[in-house]
Amino acid sequence: MRLKSIELPKPSSQGSISLEKAIGNRESVRSFTKQALSLDLIGQILWAGQGLRGSASRRNIPSAGALYPLELYLVTEEGVYHYVPKGHRMEPHVEGDIRSSLSNAALGQEFISQAPATFLLTAVFSRIETKYGKERSPQYIYLEAGHAAQNILLQATALGLDGVPVGAFYEEQVSKALRLPREHYPLYLISLGFAE
């Protein structure tokens, strides 16, 4: 089966639980069923993490200078997709199940190889360095990654999913496993699914 470009369902602007409830319910879970996430769920989570607000070019997270240095990838059993906010779609990036390699790159955290979906936030430092320089840019990028990760985790909780953010990994090995472009530096992994 060859991966193909996927136009995602339109994201919802109405949730079934309050933000306060999502904050209170969010917890780290590392054991998932094998149930795959639907395109509706995947699309909503990608939108929360990097999606556009309405027809505007602004994303759902704050970004220093509105330069948006982050890129978002999805790792599933079928392969790796790259999220494209404009048009709210996923482009195929790597075909095949690389979750075991990603788990190895993350210090052998086994749940990554079993999670039906793992999201990877990467940064393109050059996008922000042109305005803020090499010294200040990392701080802004790491803050932005935190905003995006929190949106993803809270959206997942509101959708009845569980997950865990992961910062312990070897960046070079993650880049190799996902065959990332050289300028896409791995920052944050978030594994999601239905808790066992």
Backbone as a printed PyTorch tensor [residue, N CA C, xyz], in Angstrom:
tensor([[[  0.8330,  -1.1830,   0.0000],
         [  0.0000,   0.0000,   0.0000],
         [  0.8810,   1.2510,   0.0000]],

        [[  0.6380,   2.1480,  -0.9310],
         [  1.4090,   3.3760,  -1.0010],
         [  0.6880,   4.4910,  -0.2570]],

        [[  1.4710,   5.2660,   0.5140],
         [  0.8850,   6.4170,   1.1950],
         [  0.5060,   7.4620,   0.1620]],

        [[ -0.5410,   8.2150,   0.4640],
         [ -0.9580,   9.2830,  -0.4380],
         [ -1.2850,  10.5240,   0.3750]],

        [[ -1.3550,  11.6430,  -0.3090],
         [ -1.7440,  12.8920,   0.3210],
         [ -3.1760,  12.7540,   0.8430]],

        [[ -3.4280,  13.2800,   2.0450],
         [ -4.7510,  13.1540,   2.6620],
         [ -5.2750,  14.5360,   3.0380]],

        [[ -6.4070,  14.8900,   2.4640],
         [ -7.0960,  16.1050,   2.8760],
         [ -7.9110,  15.7500,   4.1130]],

        [[ -7.6900,  16.4680,   5.1820],
         [ -8.3060,  16.1340,   6.4630],
         [ -9.6970,  16.7550,   6.5980]],

        [[-10.5670,  16.1170,   7.4040],
         [-11.8850,  16.7010,   7.6560],
         [-11.7520,  18.0720,   8.3150]],

        [[-12.7150,  18.9180,   8.0610],
         [-12.7040,  20.2600,   8.6470],
         [-12.6970,  20.1570,  10.1660]],

        [[-11.8010,  20.9050,  10.8330],
         [-11.7580,  20.8240,  12.3000],
         [-13.0060,  21.4350,  12.9400]],

        [[-13.3390,  20.9020,  14.0910],
         [-14.4930,  21.3840,  14.8430],
         [-14.0760,  22.5390,  15.7440]],

        [[-14.9710,  23.4840,  15.9290],
         [-14.6900,  24.5780,  16.8620],
         [-15.5390,  24.4470,  18.1260]],

        [[-16.2360,  23.3200,  18.2660],
         [-17.0690,  23.0690,  19.4380],
         [-16.6600,  21.7430,  20.0670]],

        [[-16.2280,  21.7790,  21.3200],
         [-15.8400,  20.5640,  22.0130],
         [-16.9550,  20.0220,  22.8820]],

        [[-16.7530,  18.8070,  23.3560],
         [-17.7720,  18.1900,  24.2050],
         [-17.4870,  18.3980,  25.6910]],

        [[-16.2720,  18.8530,  26.0140],
         [-15.9580,  19.1610,  27.4160],
         [-15.2990,  20.5330,  27.4870]],

        [[-15.3280,  21.1330,  28.6660],
         [-14.7450,  22.4570,  28.8490],
         [-13.2210,  22.3770,  28.8900]],

        [[-12.5770,  23.4950,  28.6500],
         [-11.1140,  23.5690,  28.7610],
         [-10.6810,  23.1830,  30.1730]],

        [[-11.4340,  23.6490,  31.1740],
         [-11.0960,  23.3370,  32.5620],
         [-11.1360,  21.8320,  32.8200]],

        [[-12.1250,  21.1780,  32.2420],
         [-12.2390,  19.7220,  32.4020],
         [-11.0590,  19.0230,  31.7100]],

        [[-10.6960,  19.4880,  30.5150],
         [ -9.5640,  18.8970,  29.7970],
         [ -8.2710,  19.0630,  30.5940]],

        [[ -8.0750,  20.2350,  31.1630],
         [ -6.8810,  20.4690,  31.9830],
         [ -6.8700,  19.5170,  33.1750]],

        [[ -8.0100,  19.3920,  33.8290],
         [ -8.1050,  18.5230,  34.9990],
         [ -7.9740,  17.0420,  34.6810]],

        [[ -8.3780,  16.6330,  33.4890],
         [ -8.3370,  15.2150,  33.1070],
         [ -7.0190,  14.7770,  32.4820]],

        [[ -6.2120,  15.7130,  31.9870],
         [ -4.9990,  15.3430,  31.2830],
         [ -3.9900,  14.6960,  32.2290]],

        [[ -3.5080,  13.5280,  31.8390],
         [ -2.4470,  12.8660,  32.5920],
         [ -1.6230,  12.0420,  31.6150]],

        [[ -0.4160,  11.7100,  32.0080],
         [  0.4620,  10.9380,  31.1350],
         [  0.1220,   9.4580,  31.2060]],

        [[ -0.1430,   8.8660,  30.0390],
         [ -0.4830,   7.4530,  29.9130],
         [  0.4790,   6.8290,  28.9140]],

        [[  1.0140,   5.6600,  29.2600],
         [  2.0140,   5.0100,  28.4140],
         [  1.6090,   3.6150,  27.9450]],

        [[  0.3420,   3.3130,  28.0020],
         [ -0.1380,   1.9990,  27.5780],
         [ -1.3980,   2.1910,  26.7470]],

        [[ -1.3270,   1.7570,  25.4800],
         [ -2.4060,   2.0270,  24.5380],
         [ -2.9480,   0.7450,  23.9160]],

        [[ -4.2370,   0.7930,  23.5360],
         [ -4.7990,  -0.2870,  22.7320],
         [ -4.2460,  -0.1300,  21.3120]],

        [[ -4.5330,  -1.1160,  20.4690],
         [ -4.0660,  -1.0450,  19.0840],
         [ -5.0080,  -0.2550,  18.1900]],

        [[ -6.1070,   0.2270,  18.7380],
         [ -7.1000,   0.9470,  17.9410],
         [ -6.4960,   2.1860,  17.2940]],

        [[ -6.6030,   2.2480,  15.9750],
         [ -6.0760,   3.3930,  15.2310],
         [ -6.9550,   4.6190,  15.4650]],

        [[ -6.3700,   5.7860,  15.2910],
         [ -7.1200,   7.0300,  15.3950],
         [ -7.7830,   7.3270,  14.0530]],

        [[ -9.0290,   7.7860,  14.1000],
         [ -9.7460,   8.1450,  12.8780],
         [ -9.1410,   9.4180,  12.2800]],

        [[ -9.4450,   9.6700,  11.0210],
         [ -8.9800,  10.9090,  10.3760],
         [ -9.5720,  12.1340,  11.0570]],

        [[-10.7940,  12.0260,  11.5760],
         [-11.3830,  13.1460,  12.3160],
         [-10.5290,  13.4930,  13.5330]],

        [[-10.1420,  12.4690,  14.3060],
         [ -9.3130,  12.6980,  15.4960],
         [ -7.9420,  13.2440,  15.1150]],

        [[ -7.3020,  12.6200,  14.1390],
         [ -5.9720,  13.0600,  13.7060],
         [ -6.0210,  14.5030,  13.2120]],

        [[ -7.0020,  14.7960,  12.3770],
         [ -7.1230,  16.1450,  11.8380],
         [ -7.3300,  17.1890,  12.9170]],

        [[ -8.1560,  16.8600,  13.9130],
         [ -8.4180,  17.8060,  14.9990],
         [ -7.1540,  18.0580,  15.8230]],

        [[ -6.3730,  17.0120,  16.0630],
         [ -5.1490,  17.1520,  16.8570],
         [ -4.0960,  17.9500,  16.0850]],

        [[ -3.9240,  17.6460,  14.8000],
         [ -2.9680,  18.4060,  13.9810],
         [ -3.3650,  19.8790,  13.9210]],

        [[ -4.6670,  20.1220,  13.7630],
         [ -5.1600,  21.4980,  13.7310],
         [ -4.8570,  22.2180,  15.0480]],

        [[ -5.0810,  21.5350,  16.1710],
         [ -4.8250,  22.1540,  17.4790],
         [ -3.3480,  22.5180,  17.6370]],

        [[ -2.4680,  21.6630,  17.1030],
         [ -1.0330,  21.8870,  17.2800],
         [ -0.3980,  22.8660,  16.3270]],

        [[ -0.8970,  22.9280,  15.0840],
         [ -0.2760,  23.8040,  14.0920],
         [ -1.2560,  24.3770,  13.0810]],

        [[ -2.5500,  24.1360,  13.2680],
         [ -3.5380,  24.5450,  12.2820],
         [ -3.7560,  26.0450,  12.2060]],

        [[ -4.4310,  26.4350,  11.1380],
         [ -4.7420,  27.8390,  10.9000],
         [ -6.0920,  28.1990,  11.5030]],

        [[ -6.2100,  29.4530,  11.9150],
         [ -7.4710,  29.9620,  12.4620],
         [ -8.3070,  30.5270,  11.3280]],

        [[ -9.4030,  29.8480,  11.0180],
         [-10.2790,  30.3080,   9.9440],
         [ -9.5350,  30.3960,   8.6270]],

        [[ -9.7580,  31.4670,   7.9010],
         [ -9.0790,  31.6440,   6.6210],
         [ -7.7990,  32.4590,   6.7730]],

        [[ -7.4810,  32.8480,   7.9990],
         [ -6.2870,  33.6560,   8.2560],
         [ -5.0250,  32.8090,   8.1150]],

        [[ -3.9040,  33.4730,   8.0420],
         [ -2.6270,  32.7570,   7.9600],
         [ -2.0160,  32.5700,   9.3460]],

        [[ -2.7210,  32.9650,  10.3770],
         [ -2.2390,  32.7980,  11.7520],
         [ -2.5580,  31.4000,  12.2520]],

        [[ -1.6080,  30.8270,  12.9800],
         [ -1.8280,  29.4880,  13.5180],
         [ -2.4630,  29.5550,  14.8970]],

        [[ -2.8070,  28.4020,  15.4310],
         [ -3.4970,  28.3200,  16.7170],
         [ -2.5880,  28.4770,  17.9250]],

        [[ -1.3290,  28.7060,  17.6900],
         [ -0.3970,  28.8940,  18.8020],
         [  0.3450,  30.2140,  18.6240]],

        [[  0.7750,  30.8360,  19.7300],
         [  1.5670,  32.0530,  19.5990],
         [  2.9530,  31.7340,  19.0360]],

        [[  3.4730,  32.6620,  18.2410],
         [  4.7890,  32.4850,  17.6330],
         [  5.4900,  33.8330,  17.5860]],

        [[  6.7210,  33.8820,  18.0610],
         [  7.4930,  35.1330,  18.0570],
         [  7.5650,  35.6870,  16.6380]],

        [[  7.0900,  36.9040,  16.4630],
         [  7.1190,  37.5520,  15.1580],
         [  6.2270,  36.8910,  14.1290]],

        [[  5.3360,  35.9950,  14.5560],
         [  4.4730,  35.2230,  13.6420],
         [  5.3020,  34.5770,  12.5360]],

        [[  6.4630,  34.0180,  12.9110],
         [  7.3740,  33.3960,  11.9360],
         [  7.1670,  31.8920,  11.8180]],

        [[  6.5160,  31.2770,  12.7610],
         [  6.1190,  29.8690,  12.7340],
         [  7.2520,  28.9310,  12.2930]],

        [[  8.2440,  28.7350,  13.1620],
         [  9.3660,  27.8630,  12.8180],
         [  9.0860,  26.3710,  12.9990]],

        [[  7.9260,  26.0050,  13.5410],
         [  7.6610,  24.5980,  13.8300],
         [  7.0570,  23.8630,  12.6320]],

        [[  7.3810,  22.5740,  12.5540],
         [  6.7670,  21.6540,  11.5990],
         [  6.2530,  20.4700,  12.4130]],

        [[  5.1770,  19.8390,  11.9400],
         [  4.5390,  18.7660,  12.6850],
         [  4.4240,  17.5180,  11.8150]],

        [[  4.8760,  16.3960,  12.3720],
         [  4.8300,  15.1000,  11.6930],
         [  3.9610,  14.1390,  12.4960]],

        [[  3.3810,  13.1760,  11.7840],
         [  2.5880,  12.1210,  12.4020],
         [  3.1990,  10.7770,  12.0350]],

        [[  3.4490,   9.9350,  13.0500],
         [  3.9890,   8.5940,  12.8470],
         [  2.9030,   7.5880,  13.2070]],

        [[  2.5600,   6.7220,  12.2440],
         [  1.5780,   5.6690,  12.4700],
         [  2.1550,   4.3420,  11.9870]],

        [[  1.3700,   3.3050,  12.1200],
         [  1.7940,   1.9860,  11.6420],
         [  2.0220,   1.9940,  10.1270]],

        [[  1.2670,   2.8070,   9.4150],
         [  1.3730,   2.8540,   7.9490],
         [  2.5870,   3.6350,   7.4710]],

        [[  3.0010,   4.6360,   8.2440],
         [  4.1300,   5.4570,   7.8280],
         [  4.1510,   6.7920,   8.5230]],

        [[  4.8730,   7.7150,   7.9180],
         [  5.0680,   9.0550,   8.4770],
         [  4.4560,  10.0710,   7.5180]],

        [[  3.6970,  10.9940,   8.0960],
         [  3.0990,  12.0810,   7.3310],
         [  3.6160,  13.4140,   7.8500]],

        [[  3.6600,  14.3930,   6.9600],
         [  4.0060,  15.7650,   7.3090],
         [  2.7330,  16.5960,   7.2020]],

        [[  2.4220,  17.3480,   8.2490],
         [  1.2100,  18.1610,   8.2520],
         [  1.4500,  19.4770,   7.5210]],

        [[  0.5110,  19.8340,   6.6560],
         [  0.5540,  21.0970,   5.9160],
         [ -0.6490,  21.9260,   6.3830]],

        [[ -0.4020,  22.9700,   7.1950],
         [ -1.5190,  23.7550,   7.7190],
         [ -2.3880,  24.3840,   6.6290]],

        [[ -1.7550,  24.9660,   5.6140],
         [ -2.5290,  25.5760,   4.5320],
         [ -3.1620,  24.4530,   3.7220]],

        [[ -4.4710,  24.3930,   3.7550],
         [ -5.1860,  23.3040,   3.1110],
         [ -5.5290,  22.1780,   4.0650]],

        [[ -5.0270,  22.2450,   5.2970],
         [ -5.3180,  21.2530,   6.3470],
         [ -5.2240,  19.8330,   5.7760]],

        [[ -3.9770,  19.4480,   5.4450],
         [ -3.7610,  18.1390,   4.8370],
         [ -2.4580,  17.5290,   5.3280]],

        [[ -2.3270,  16.2270,   5.0700],
         [ -1.1050,  15.4960,   5.4020],
         [ -0.4660,  15.0200,   4.1040]],

        [[  0.8480,  15.2130,   4.0210],
         [  1.6000,  14.7350,   2.8670],
         [  2.4260,  13.5220,   3.2890]],

        [[  2.4750,  12.4870,   2.4640],
         [  3.2850,  11.3160,   2.8120],
         [  4.7500,  11.6870,   2.8950]],

        [[  5.4150,  11.1330,   3.8820],
         [  6.8370,  11.4330,   4.0640],
         [  7.6850,  10.1590,   4.0070]],

        [[  7.3090,   9.1450,   4.8010],
         [  8.0170,   7.8610,   4.8060],
         [  6.9760,   6.7540,   4.8500]],

        [[  7.1020,   5.7920,   3.9810],
         [  6.1680,   4.6690,   3.9650],
         [  6.6920,   3.5490,   4.8550]],

        [[  5.7830,   2.8820,   5.5730],
         [  6.1490,   1.7440,   6.4070],
         [  6.2030,   2.0920,   7.8860]],

        [[  6.2100,   1.0690,   8.6970],
         [  6.1640,   1.2140,  10.1570],
         [  7.5660,   1.4560,  10.7090]],

        [[  7.8410,   2.6870,  11.1200],
         [  9.1540,   3.0320,  11.6840],
         [  9.0770,   3.2330,  13.1980]],

        [[  7.9480,   2.8400,  13.8020],
         [  7.7480,   3.0970,  15.2330],
         [  8.7980,   2.4240,  16.1010]],

        [[  9.2730,   1.2450,  15.7170],
         [ 10.3050,   0.5630,  16.4970],
         [ 11.6130,   1.3510,  16.4700]],

        [[ 11.9700,   1.8730,  15.3160],
         [ 13.1800,   2.7030,  15.2020],
         [ 13.0340,   3.9760,  16.0190]],

        [[ 11.8330,   4.5530,  16.0020],
         [ 11.5930,   5.7580,  16.7880],
         [ 11.6720,   5.4510,  18.2770]],

        [[ 11.1410,   4.3090,  18.6810],
         [ 11.2220,   3.8730,  20.0770],
         [ 12.6810,   3.7170,  20.5060]],

        [[ 13.4890,   3.1020,  19.6580],
         [ 14.9220,   2.9430,  19.9510],
         [ 15.6060,   4.2950,  20.0800]],

        [[ 15.2350,   5.2480,  19.2200],
         [ 15.8230,   6.5890,  19.2740],
         [ 15.4080,   7.3230,  20.5420]],

        [[ 14.2910,   6.9000,  21.1310],
         [ 13.7770,   7.5160,  22.3620],
         [ 14.1600,   6.6750,  23.5780]],

        [[ 15.4000,   6.2250,  23.5920],
         [ 15.9720,   5.5020,  24.7310],
         [ 15.2050,   4.2190,  25.0380]],

        [[ 14.6250,   3.6040,  24.0060],
         [ 13.9550,   2.3190,  24.1740],
         [ 12.6080,   2.3860,  24.8630]],

        [[ 11.9700,   3.5440,  24.8520],
         [ 10.6450,   3.6560,  25.4750],
         [  9.6390,   2.8870,  24.6060]],

        [[  9.2800,   1.7120,  25.0750],
         [  8.5340,   0.7290,  24.2930],
         [  7.1560,   1.2140,  23.8490]],

        [[  6.5000,   2.0480,  24.6520],
         [  5.1420,   2.4790,  24.3020],
         [  5.1060,   3.2300,  22.9730]],

        [[  6.2130,   3.8270,  22.5640],
         [  6.2570,   4.5480,  21.2900],
         [  6.0790,   3.5730,  20.1240]],

        [[  6.6000,   2.3650,  20.2730],
         [  6.4660,   1.3770,  19.1970],
         [  5.0570,   0.7820,  19.1340]],

        [[  4.2590,   1.0180,  20.1740],
         [  2.9070,   0.4660,  20.2250],
         [  1.8140,   1.5190,  20.0850]],

        [[  2.1500,   2.7740,  20.2960],
         [  1.1350,   3.8320,  20.2040],
         [  0.6180,   3.9280,  18.7680]],

        [[ -0.6910,   4.0580,  18.5940],
         [ -1.2220,   4.1690,  17.2380],
         [ -0.8190,   5.4660,  16.5390]],

        [[ -0.4590,   6.4920,  17.3270],
         [ -0.0510,   7.7690,  16.7420],
         [  0.9790,   8.4460,  17.6310]],

        [[  2.0640,   8.8610,  17.0150],
         [  3.0440,   9.6960,  17.7080],
         [  3.2740,  10.9310,  16.8530]],

        [[  3.1590,  12.0740,  17.4870],
         [  3.3480,  13.3530,  16.8050],
         [  4.7360,  13.8800,  17.1360]],

        [[  5.4050,  14.4050,  16.1430],
         [  6.7490,  14.9620,  16.3240],
         [  6.7390,  16.4270,  15.9320]],

        [[  7.1360,  17.2690,  16.8660],
         [  7.3390,  18.6870,  16.5800],
         [  8.8100,  18.8970,  16.2440]],

        [[  9.0670,  19.5640,  15.1330],
         [ 10.4340,  19.9080,  14.7470],
         [ 10.5150,  21.4180,  14.5700]],

        [[ 11.7300,  21.9350,  14.5190],
         [ 11.9310,  23.3670,  14.3290],
         [ 12.8710,  23.6190,  13.1620]],

        [[ 12.5450,  24.6520,  12.4030],
         [ 13.4360,  25.1680,  11.3640],
         [ 13.9830,  26.4800,  11.9160]],

        [[ 15.1580,  26.4010,  12.5370],
         [ 15.7270,  27.5460,  13.2510],
         [ 15.9420,  28.7590,  12.3480]],

        [[ 16.2890,  28.5300,  11.1050],
         [ 16.5980,  29.6540,  10.2110],
         [ 15.4020,  30.5790,  10.0070]],

        [[ 14.2010,  30.0800,  10.1410],
         [ 13.0120,  30.9190,   9.9470],
         [ 12.9240,  32.0490,  10.9520]],

        [[ 13.4370,  31.8020,  12.1370],
         [ 13.3140,  32.7980,  13.1970],
         [ 14.6410,  33.5220,  13.4510]],

        [[ 15.7490,  32.8700,  13.0920],
         [ 17.0610,  33.4900,  13.3110],
         [ 17.2580,  34.7390,  12.4710]],

        [[ 16.6100,  34.8170,  11.3280],
         [ 16.7660,  35.9960,  10.4780],
         [ 16.2870,  37.2590,  11.1810]],

        [[ 15.3060,  37.1030,  12.0740],
         [ 14.7870,  38.2730,  12.8000],
         [ 15.4040,  38.4160,  14.1940]],

        [[ 15.5800,  37.2820,  14.9030],
         [ 15.9830,  37.3550,  16.3080],
         [ 17.4180,  36.9110,  16.5880]],

        [[ 18.1210,  36.4270,  15.5800],
         [ 19.5110,  36.0210,  15.7640],
         [ 19.6350,  34.6450,  16.3950]],

        [[ 20.8250,  34.1130,  16.3540],
         [ 21.0890,  32.7500,  16.8420],
         [ 21.0210,  32.6470,  18.3580]],

        [[ 21.2760,  33.7420,  19.0640],
         [ 21.2880,  33.6830,  20.5260],
         [ 19.8870,  33.6370,  21.1190]],

        [[ 18.9750,  34.4750,  20.6370],
         [ 17.6290,  34.5600,  21.2070],
         [ 16.6640,  33.5250,  20.6340]],

        [[ 16.8850,  33.1070,  19.4000],
         [ 15.9240,  32.2490,  18.7070],
         [ 15.5850,  30.9460,  19.4270]],

        [[ 16.5690,  30.2200,  19.9720],
         [ 16.2000,  28.9510,  20.6330],
         [ 15.1620,  29.1160,  21.7290]],

        [[ 15.2770,  30.1680,  22.5340],
         [ 14.2970,  30.3720,  23.6010],
         [ 12.8930,  30.5010,  23.0250]],

        [[ 12.7300,  31.2790,  21.9760],
         [ 11.4100,  31.4690,  21.3740],
         [ 10.8820,  30.1700,  20.7660]],

        [[ 11.7710,  29.4110,  20.1560],
         [ 11.3570,  28.1450,  19.5450],
         [ 10.9050,  27.1550,  20.6060]],

        [[ 11.6580,  27.0380,  21.7010],
         [ 11.2750,  26.0850,  22.7490],
         [  9.9660,  26.4940,  23.4280]],

        [[  9.7570,  27.7930,  23.6120],
         [  8.4770,  28.2500,  24.1570],
         [  7.3350,  27.8860,  23.2140]],

        [[  7.5480,  28.0910,  21.9180],
         [  6.5120,  27.7830,  20.9400],
         [  6.2000,  26.2840,  20.9120]],

        [[  7.2370,  25.4630,  21.0250],
         [  7.0240,  24.0070,  21.0590],
         [  6.1830,  23.6250,  22.2740]],

        [[  6.3940,  24.2850,  23.3960],
         [  5.5840,  24.0310,  24.5860],
         [  4.1260,  24.3940,  24.3690]],

        [[  3.8920,  25.5330,  23.7060],
         [  2.5090,  25.9300,  23.3960],
         [  1.8340,  24.8780,  22.5190]],

        [[  2.5450,  24.4450,  21.4770],
         [  1.9770,  23.4690,  20.5330],
         [  1.7050,  22.1330,  21.2250]],

        [[  2.6660,  21.6750,  22.0270],
         [  2.5000,  20.3910,  22.7170],
         [  1.3180,  20.4400,  23.6780]],

        [[  1.1640,  21.5310,  24.4000],
         [  0.0390,  21.6400,  25.3280],
         [ -1.2900,  21.6410,  24.5720]],

        [[ -1.3470,  22.3500,  23.4490],
         [ -2.5700,  22.3190,  22.6420],
         [ -2.8990,  20.8930,  22.2070]],

        [[ -1.8790,  20.1730,  21.7380],
         [ -2.0780,  18.7910,  21.2740],
         [ -2.5910,  17.9160,  22.4180]],

        [[ -1.9610,  18.0140,  23.5710],
         [ -2.3350,  17.1750,  24.7060],
         [ -3.7390,  17.5000,  25.2230]],

        [[ -4.0730,  18.7820,  25.3110],
         [ -5.4040,  19.1570,  25.7900],
         [ -6.4840,  18.7890,  24.7790]],

        [[ -6.1730,  18.9570,  23.4870],
         [ -7.1420,  18.5600,  22.4640],
         [ -7.3690,  17.0500,  22.5090]],

        [[ -6.2840,  16.2980,  22.6470],
         [ -6.4050,  14.8420,  22.7370],
         [ -7.2750,  14.4430,  23.9270]],

        [[ -7.0500,  15.0730,  25.0710],
         [ -7.8480,  14.7840,  26.2670],
         [ -9.3160,  15.0970,  26.0270]],

        [[ -9.5810,  16.2380,  25.3880],
         [-10.9670,  16.6230,  25.1000],
         [-11.6420,  15.6370,  24.1480]],

        [[-10.8580,  14.9430,  23.3410],
         [-11.3920,  13.9660,  22.3910],
         [-11.4770,  12.5500,  22.9620]],

        [[-11.1240,  12.4050,  24.2430],
         [-11.2010,  11.0920,  24.8820],
         [ -9.9720,  10.2260,  24.6640]],

        [[ -8.8870,  10.8390,  24.2340],
         [ -7.6300,  10.1090,  24.0210],
         [ -6.7100,  10.3120,  25.2160]],

        [[ -5.7040,   9.4710,  25.2890],
         [ -4.6750,   9.5930,  26.3160],
         [ -3.3240,   9.6850,  25.6260]],

        [[ -2.3460,  10.1680,  26.3480],
         [ -1.0360,  10.2850,  25.7330],
         [  0.0290,  10.7140,  26.7070]],

        [[  1.2200,  10.8820,  26.1570],
         [  2.3600,  11.2780,  26.9680],
         [  3.3520,  12.0570,  26.1130]],

        [[  3.8220,  13.2010,  26.6400],
         [  4.8760,  13.9210,  25.9430],
         [  6.2310,  13.2870,  26.2540]],

        [[  7.1190,  13.2810,  25.2710],
         [  8.4280,  12.6430,  25.4270],
         [  9.5190,  13.6130,  24.9840]],

        [[ 10.4280,  13.8920,  25.8930],
         [ 11.5680,  14.7460,  25.5610],
         [ 12.8770,  13.9900,  25.5610]],

        [[ 12.8480,  12.7320,  26.0130],
         [ 14.0760,  11.9310,  26.1080],
         [ 14.2830,  11.1450,  24.8180]],

        [[ 15.1320,  11.6610,  23.9590],
         [ 15.4680,  10.9630,  22.7170],
         [ 16.7610,  11.5420,  22.1590]],

        [[ 17.3590,  10.7670,  21.2530],
         [ 18.5480,  11.2170,  20.5460],
         [ 18.0960,  11.8780,  19.2540]],

        [[ 18.3270,  13.1830,  19.1430],
         [ 17.8340,  13.9510,  18.0080],
         [ 18.3120,  13.3810,  16.6710]],

        [[ 19.5730,  13.0160,  16.6060],
         [ 20.1230,  12.5060,  15.3430],
         [ 19.4470,  11.2000,  14.9310]],

        [[ 19.1800,  10.3330,  15.9150],
         [ 18.5220,   9.0630,  15.6110],
         [ 17.0580,   9.2670,  15.1950]],

        [[ 16.3770,  10.2270,  15.8210],
         [ 15.0070,  10.5400,  15.4180],
         [ 15.0010,  11.0660,  13.9810]],

        [[ 15.9280,  11.9600,  13.6880],
         [ 16.0310,  12.5110,  12.3320],
         [ 16.2590,  11.4080,  11.3080]],

        [[ 17.1140,  10.4640,  11.6530],
         [ 17.4140,   9.3600,  10.7350],
         [ 16.2010,   8.4390,  10.5700]],

        [[ 15.5350,   8.1040,  11.6720],
         [ 14.3760,   7.2090,  11.6150],
         [ 13.2640,   7.7950,  10.7550]],

        [[ 13.0430,   9.1030,  10.8580],
         [ 11.9650,   9.7600,  10.1120],
         [ 12.4440,  10.3520,   8.7880]],

        [[ 13.7390,  10.2260,   8.5140],
         [ 14.3190,  10.8090,   7.2860],
         [ 13.9290,  12.2720,   7.1420]],

        [[ 14.1710,  13.0070,   8.2140],
         [ 13.7920,  14.4220,   8.2310],
         [ 14.7090,  15.2510,   7.3440]],

        [[ 14.1710,  16.3170,   6.7590],
         [ 15.0560,  17.2690,   6.0760],
         [ 16.0840,  17.7970,   7.0700]],

        [[ 17.2610,  18.0920,   6.6010],
         [ 18.3660,  18.5000,   7.4740],
         [ 17.9940,  19.6630,   8.3980]],

        [[ 17.1840,  20.6000,   7.8950],
         [ 16.8660,  21.7910,   8.6840],
         [ 15.7270,  21.5770,   9.6850]],

        [[ 15.0920,  20.3970,   9.6850],
         [ 13.9990,  20.1090,  10.6250],
         [ 14.5760,  19.4110,  11.8670]],

        [[ 14.7790,  20.1810,  12.9140],
         [ 15.4130,  19.6880,  14.1410],
         [ 14.3460,  19.1600,  15.1060]],

        [[ 14.4290,  17.8810,  15.5270],
         [ 13.4230,  17.2990,  16.4240],
         [ 13.4260,  17.9610,  17.8010]],

        [[ 12.2260,  18.2900,  18.2940],
         [ 12.0830,  18.9440,  19.5960],
         [ 11.2770,  18.1350,  20.6000]],

        [[ 10.2020,  17.4970,  20.1330],
         [  9.2300,  16.9580,  21.0850],
         [  8.4420,  15.8310,  20.4340]],

        [[  8.2830,  14.7250,  21.1350],
         [  7.4330,  13.6200,  20.7070],
         [  6.2120,  13.5780,  21.6190]],

        [[  5.0680,  13.2500,  21.0370],
         [  3.8400,  13.0910,  21.8290],
         [  3.1190,  11.8480,  21.3030]],

        [[  3.0970,  10.7940,  22.1140],
         [  2.4000,   9.5720,  21.7290],
         [  0.9740,   9.6220,  22.2530]],

        [[  0.0160,   9.2650,  21.3690],
         [ -1.4010,   9.3180,  21.7170],
         [ -2.1210,   8.0420,  21.3110]],

        [[ -3.1990,   7.7670,  22.0040],
         [ -4.0440,   6.6240,  21.6710],
         [ -5.1390,   6.4740,  22.7060]],

        [[ -5.7790,   5.3190,  22.6580],
         [ -6.7960,   4.9730,  23.6470],
         [ -6.1360,   4.1440,  24.7340]],

        [[ -6.3030,   4.5580,  25.9850],
         [ -5.6420,   3.8530,  27.0910],
         [ -6.1530,   2.4420,  27.2280]],

        [[ -5.2510,   1.5200,  27.6040],
         [ -5.6410,   0.1080,  27.8690],
         [ -6.4080,   0.0370,  29.1770]]])
